[in-house]
Amino acid sequence: MTNILEATSFGATSTTDDVLFGVNLKGKRILVTGVSAGIGVETARSLAAHGADVVGAARDLNKANAATEQVRKDAAANGGTFELVELDLANLKSVRACADGLLAKGEPFDVVIANAGVMAIPFGHTADGFETQFGTNHLGHFVLVNRIAALIRDGGRLINLSSAGHRYSNIDLEDPNFEHTPYDPFIAYGRSKTANILFAVEFDKRHRDRGVRAAAVHPGGIQTELGRYQDPGRIEKMIDQINQQRAAQGRDPFQWKTIPQGGATSVWAAVVASADEIGGQYCEDCHVGVIVSDDDVPVSINEGVRGYAIDAKAAEALWNKSEELVGESF
């Protein structure tokens, strides 16, 4: 699963097609969650267009069916396949039903890309009573991935979509549902994205003996449906702050990534980068991110990952708490 180009030749402006140039994924089976919009659709399309058999999971199958028309065309034209399965990550009954269906089918996966998620939404709860962002972004994927872990082939990979937004907050295992803490949409988002990284760290530790590696990826700043609940004024203020920092360092202004650029790090980590390079790591712009100071402001041009998000003890503690919350041990 290695590209003919050196992985180091990719960066922030690389697209999915750049990363997968010359790659043949025929015979590879890949699960991608969140294929009804944005990066999920592009991730599925690019993999299927290189011959992979892609299973796309989505909550709204009608919306996903319409959104993935090009995925099916590109799959058919290049020897890949594409199918949809129903998955509502905010409802563990749906998550377990999806996992049971995949297990009953019994077809193994080479890669699972946990792409789906919600961002900075108003306060609410999942069907199981969890704060919506933590419940959807982390706990839903935690149950799905662990239930189908036996389907991931030896030598396979798990790729969790995280974000630079993890810098807004560490996890809070004492109050995961904001029962005692004032709710802030970005703090909740930060907690869930930190959890996505920590889940990858612990999953990697538990499965590396059979060659299965896990990593978290930050896709970059992209304008997709994910941001539909955000206050435009707050986003403008963030970008102004980033651009002031960039100007002070003599750098060009911030640029939004395109959706194909946003999907690049996902597919790079999934099928191009070496397993030992990305295993247990946080990746961005098609490379492994460096650790940055916890004192660094959340909205910063500095790349990298907070130390708390890749802390092995925190990863184990989150795993144990997650099992407690969902009432299931893995």
C-alpha positions in Angstrom: 0.0 0.0 0.0 2.9 2.4 -0.7 2.8 5.2 -3.2 5.4 5.4 -5.9 6.2 8.9 -4.8 8.0 9.6 -1.5 5.5 10.4 1.2 7.6 13.4 2.2 6.8 15.1 -1.1 3.2 15.7 0.1 2.0 18.7 2.2 -0.8 21.1 3.0 -1.9 21.6 -0.7 -1.7 18.0 -1.7 -5.0 16.5 -2.8 -6.4 13.0 -2.6 -5.5 12.4 -6.2 -1.9 13.6 -5.6 -1.4 11.3 -2.7 -2.9 8.3 -4.5 -1.2 8.9 -7.8 0.1 5.5 -9.1 -1.5 3.6 -6.2 -3.5 0.5 -7.0 -6.0 -0.5 -4.2 -7.6 -3.4 -6.1 -8.6 -6.0 -3.5 -8.5 -3.6 -0.6 -11.7 -3.2 1.4 -12.2 0.0 3.3 -14.9 1.3 5.6 -15.5 5.1 5.7 -18.0 6.7 8.0 -19.8 9.9 7.2 -20.2 9.6 3.5 -23.2 12.0 3.0 -21.1 15.2 2.6 -17.7 16.8 2.5 -14.5 15.0 3.2 -16.2 11.6 3.7 -17.6 11.6 0.2 -14.2 12.6 -1.3 -12.3 10.1 0.8 -14.6 7.3 -0.4 -14.5 8.5 -4.0 -10.7 8.7 -4.2 -10.2 5.2 -2.7 -12.9 3.6 -4.9 -11.4 5.4 -8.0 -8.1 3.6 -7.3 -9.8 0.2 -7.2 -10.8 -0.2 -3.6 -14.0 -1.9 -2.4 -15.4 0.9 -0.2 -18.2 0.6 2.3 -19.7 3.9 3.2 -21.6 4.5 6.4 -24.2 7.3 6.9 -27.1 8.2 9.1 -29.3 9.4 6.2 -29.1 6.9 3.4 -31.2 8.9 1.0 -28.9 11.9 1.4 -25.8 9.7 1.2 -27.1 7.9 -1.9 -27.5 11.3 -3.7 -24.1 12.6 -2.4 -22.2 9.5 -3.6 -23.3 9.3 -7.2 -19.8 10.3 -8.4 -18.3 7.7 -6.0 -20.1 4.9 -7.8 -19.2 6.3 -11.2 -15.5 6.5 -10.3 -15.6 3.0 -8.7 -17.2 1.4 -11.8 -14.7 3.1 -14.1 -11.7 1.9 -12.2 -12.4 -1.6 -10.9 -13.6 -0.5 -7.4 -17.0 -1.0 -5.7 -19.1 1.1 -3.4 -21.9 0.2 -1.1 -23.8 2.0 1.7 -24.7 0.9 5.2 -26.8 2.7 7.8 -25.1 4.2 10.8 -26.3 6.8 13.3 -23.4 7.4 15.6 -25.6 9.3 18.0 -27.6 6.2 18.7 -25.8 3.1 20.1 -28.7 0.8 19.1 -28.0 1.9 15.4 -24.2 1.6 16.0 -24.5 -2.0 17.3 -26.9 -2.9 14.5 -24.5 -1.6 11.9 -21.6 -3.6 13.5 -23.7 -6.7 13.8 -24.6 -6.5 10.1 -20.9 -6.1 9.1 -20.0 -9.0 11.4 -22.7 -11.2 9.9 -21.4 -10.5 6.4 -17.9 -11.5 7.7 -15.9 -9.7 5.0 -12.7 -8.2 6.5 -11.5 -4.6 6.1 -8.0 -3.4 5.4 -8.7 0.0 6.7 -11.4 1.7 8.8 -11.6 5.5 8.5 -13.7 7.0 11.3 -14.5 10.2 9.4 -18.1 11.2 10.6 -18.6 13.9 13.2 -20.4 17.0 14.3 -18.7 20.3 15.2 -19.4 23.1 17.7 -23.1 22.4 17.9 -25.7 23.7 20.4 -26.0 21.7 23.7 -27.9 18.5 23.4 -27.8 14.8 24.0 -27.5 11.6 22.0 -30.2 8.9 22.1 -28.3 7.4 25.0 -28.0 10.6 27.0 -24.4 11.6 26.2 -23.4 15.1 25.4 -23.9 15.2 21.6 -20.3 15.9 20.4 -18.6 13.5 22.8 -21.3 10.9 22.2 -21.3 11.1 18.4 -17.6 11.9 17.6 -16.1 9.5 20.2 -18.4 7.0 21.8 -20.3 6.1 18.6 -17.0 5.3 16.9 -15.6 3.7 20.0 -18.4 1.1 20.0 -18.5 0.6 16.2 -14.7 0.1 15.8 -14.3 -2.1 18.8 -17.2 -4.3 17.8 -15.8 -4.9 14.3 -12.1 -4.9 15.4 -11.9 -8.6 14.5 -12.8 -7.8 10.9 -9.7 -5.5 10.6 -7.1 -7.7 8.8 -3.7 -8.3 10.4 -1.6 -5.4 9.1 -4.7 -3.2 8.7 -5.3 0.3 10.0 -7.7 2.5 11.9 -7.7 6.2 11.0 -9.7 8.6 13.3 -10.6 12.0 12.0 -9.6 14.5 14.7 -8.8 18.3 14.4 -6.5 21.1 15.5 -9.7 21.9 17.5 -8.4 19.3 20.1 -6.4 22.3 21.4 -9.5 23.8 22.9 -9.7 21.2 25.6 -8.4 18.1 27.1 -11.0 15.4 27.9 -12.9 15.6 31.2 -13.6 12.1 32.5 -15.2 13.5 35.7 -17.9 15.5 33.8 -18.1 14.1 30.2 -21.7 15.3 29.7 -21.3 18.9 31.0 -23.5 18.2 34.0 -21.4 20.4 36.3 -19.5 22.5 33.7 -20.9 25.5 31.7 -21.4 24.3 28.1 -19.2 25.9 25.4 -19.6 24.4 21.8 -15.9 24.6 21.1 -14.8 23.2 24.4 -17.1 20.3 23.8 -15.7 19.9 20.3 -12.2 20.1 21.6 -12.9 17.3 24.2 -14.3 15.1 21.5 -11.4 15.6 19.1 -8.9 15.0 21.9 -10.8 11.8 22.6 -10.5 10.8 18.9 -6.7 11.0 19.2 -6.5 9.2 22.5 -8.7 6.4 21.2 -6.3 5.9 18.3 -3.3 5.9 20.7 -4.9 3.1 22.9 -6.3 1.1 19.9 -2.8 1.2 18.4 -1.3 -0.1 21.6 -3.8 -2.9 21.9 -3.7 -4.2 18.3 -0.1 -3.5 17.1 1.0 -7.1 18.0 -1.0 -8.3 15.0 0.2 -5.4 12.8 -2.9 -3.3 13.1 -2.0 0.3 13.6 -4.1 3.4 14.4 -3.6 7.1 13.9 -5.5 10.3 14.2 -5.6 12.9 11.4 -6.4 16.7 11.2 -7.8 17.4 7.7 -7.1 21.1 7.9 -9.4 24.1 7.7 -12.1 23.3 5.2 -15.5 24.9 4.6 -18.0 22.0 4.7 -21.4 21.2 6.2 -19.5 20.5 9.4 -19.4 24.2 10.2 -23.2 24.8 9.7 -23.8 25.7 13.4 -20.9 28.1 13.8 -21.1 31.8 14.3 -19.6 33.4 11.2 -18.3 36.3 13.4 -16.4 33.9 15.6 -14.8 32.2 12.6 -13.8 35.6 11.1 -12.2 36.6 14.5 -10.3 33.3 14.5 -9.0 33.8 11.0 -8.0 37.4 11.8 -6.0 36.2 14.8 -4.3 33.6 12.8 -3.5 36.1 10.0 -2.0 38.5 12.5 0.4 35.8 13.7 1.2 34.8 10.1 2.0 38.4 9.2 4.2 38.8 12.2 6.2 35.8 10.9 6.3 37.0 7.3 4.0 34.2 6.1 1.1 34.4 3.6 -2.5 34.7 4.9 -4.5 31.7 5.9 -6.1 29.7 3.1 -9.0 27.4 3.4 -8.3 23.9 2.0 -10.4 22.5 -0.7 -12.3 19.2 0.0 -9.8 17.1 -2.0 -7.0 18.7 0.0 -8.9 18.1 3.2 -9.2 14.4 2.4 -5.5 14.0 1.5 -4.2 13.3 5.0 -6.9 10.7 5.6 -5.9 8.6 2.6 -2.2 9.3 3.1 -2.3 7.8 6.6 -4.7 5.0 5.5 -2.8 3.6 2.5 0.4 5.5 1.7 2.4 6.3 4.8 4.3 3.5 6.5 2.5 1.8 9.4 5.4 2.4 11.8 5.5 6.1 10.9 1.9 6.8 11.7 1.0 4.2 14.3 -0.2 5.9 17.5 0.4 9.4 16.0 -1.4 12.5 15.1 -1.0 13.5 11.5 -1.6 16.7 9.5 -0.8 18.0 6.0 0.4 14.5 5.1 3.0 14.2 7.8 3.2 13.3 11.5 2.6 16.3 13.7 5.0 17.4 16.4 4.1 18.0 20.0 3.3 21.6 20.9 3.1 23.3 24.2 -0.2 23.1 26.2 0.3 26.9 26.8 0.0 27.6 23.0 -3.2 29.5 22.3 -6.0 27.3 20.7 -6.2 29.4 17.6 -2.6 29.4 16.4 -0.7 29.0 13.2 1.6 26.5 15.0 1.1 23.0 13.8 1.1 19.9 15.9 -0.6 18.1 18.7 -1.0 18.9 22.4 0.9 16.5 24.7 -2.3 15.6 26.6 -3.9 14.2 23.4 -1.2 11.5 22.9 -0.6 10.7 26.6 -0.6 6.9 27.0 -2.1 7.0 30.6 -4.9 9.4 29.5 -5.6 7.1 26.5 -6.0 4.1 28.8 -8.2 6.1 31.2 -10.4 7.2 28.4 -10.8 3.7 27.1 -11.9 2.5 30.6 -14.3 5.4 31.1 -15.7 4.8 27.6 -16.4 1.1 28.4 -18.1 2.2 31.6 -20.3 4.7 29.8 -21.4 2.4 27.0 -21.8 -0.6 29.2 -19.5 -2.8 27.1 -16.0 -4.2 27.5 -13.6 -4.7 24.6 
